[in-house]
Amino acid sequence: MKQLHFNKRVVTAGKKAKICRNAVGSERLDPVGYFLIRVHGRKIEVGLCGYKKINIITRMWTGSKPQDVYTQVIRDLPKISKEHTAYLGKELARAWMCMQTGVDYVQDGKMDGTFPEADWLRKR
């Protein structure tokens, strides 16, 4: 089985993850699952995981632009919540911005909702 690295989380498709992080927060959970997002080379990759087996990717989407990825996800997961769609759009935009500027992308960034990459760019 191939191991994928998503922001310091090791994910193995079809096997139990070696590093698990509790994906359950204070938000209402989307029944479709949760997403792990990473920049890999010149592509953005999104993996869908379920809640019973943490960090086990059941489906993957890849694209070079945010809209390439989120249109695939929305088409393939028609029951995704509106809140989750908005979150996905925001994170894909951040991932794309990091890919374009050479900044390391870390999913969820700052807890206050700001873009940590923007702070780094202002300091340059």
C-alpha positions in Angstrom: 0.0 0.0 0.0 1.2 3.5 -0.8 1.7 6.0 2.0 0.7 9.6 1.5 1.9 12.5 3.6 -0.7 15.1 4.4 0.8 17.9 6.6 2.7 15.6 8.9 0.0 13.0 9.0 0.9 9.7 7.4 -2.1 8.2 5.5 -2.1 4.8 3.9 -4.9 3.9 1.6 -6.5 0.7 2.7 -4.6 0.3 5.9 -4.8 1.9 9.4 -3.0 5.2 9.5 0.3 5.3 11.5 -0.3 8.8 12.8 -3.9 9.5 13.7 -5.4 12.9 14.5 -8.9 13.3 15.8 -10.9 14.9 13.0 -13.8 15.6 15.3 -14.0 19.2 16.4 -16.8 21.4 17.7 -18.3 21.8 14.2 -21.2 19.7 13.0 -19.7 16.8 11.0 -20.6 16.4 7.4 -22.0 12.9 6.7 -19.8 12.6 3.6 -16.6 12.6 5.7 -13.7 14.9 6.0 -10.9 16.0 3.6 -7.2 15.9 3.8 -5.6 18.5 1.4 -2.0 18.8 0.3 0.2 20.3 -2.4 2.2 17.7 -4.2 4.5 19.1 -6.9 2.4 21.3 -9.1 -0.9 19.7 -8.2 -3.4 20.0 -5.3 -4.6 16.7 -4.0 -7.7 16.1 -1.9 -8.4 12.9 -0.1 -11.8 12.0 1.4 -11.8 10.1 4.7 -14.6 8.6 6.8 -15.1 9.0 10.6 -14.9 5.3 11.5 -11.4 4.7 10.2 -9.5 8.0 10.8 -7.1 9.1 8.0 -8.0 6.3 5.6 -8.5 7.8 2.2 -11.4 6.3 0.4 -11.4 8.7 -2.7 -8.9 11.1 -4.2 -9.2 14.2 -6.5 -6.3 16.0 -8.1 -6.0 19.3 -10.1 -3.7 22.2 -10.8 -6.3 24.9 -9.9 -8.8 25.0 -7.0 -11.8 25.0 -9.3 -10.5 21.9 -11.1 -10.7 20.1 -7.7 -13.8 21.5 -6.1 -16.0 21.0 -9.2 -15.0 17.3 -9.2 -15.8 17.0 -5.5 -19.2 18.7 -5.8 -20.1 16.6 -8.8 -19.0 13.3 -7.1 -20.5 14.2 -3.7 -23.9 15.8 -4.2 -24.8 15.5 -0.5 -21.8 17.5 0.7 -22.9 20.3 3.1 -22.8 23.9 2.1 -20.5 24.7 5.0 -18.1 22.0 3.9 -18.1 23.2 0.3 -17.2 26.7 1.5 -14.4 25.3 3.7 -13.1 23.3 0.8 -13.0 26.3 -1.5 -11.1 28.4 1.1 -8.5 25.7 1.7 -8.1 24.9 -2.0 -7.5 28.6 -2.6 -4.9 28.7 0.2 -3.2 25.6 -1.2 -3.0 27.1 -4.7 -1.6 30.3 -3.3 1.1 28.4 -1.5 1.9 26.3 -4.6 2.3 29.5 -6.6 4.5 31.3 -4.1 6.6 28.4 -2.9 5.3 28.6 0.7 4.6 25.3 2.5 0.9 24.7 2.8 -0.5 23.5 6.1 -4.2 22.6 6.1 -6.4 24.8 8.4 -3.6 27.3 9.0 -4.3 29.8 11.7 -7.3 29.2 14.0 -8.5 32.8 13.5 -9.3 32.2 9.9 -6.6 34.4 8.5 -4.1 33.2 5.9 -0.7 32.6 7.6 0.9 32.8 4.1 -0.2 36.4 3.7 1.7 37.3 6.8 4.8 35.7 5.4 4.4 37.5 2.1 4.1 40.9 3.8 7.4 40.3 5.6 9.3 39.7 2.3 
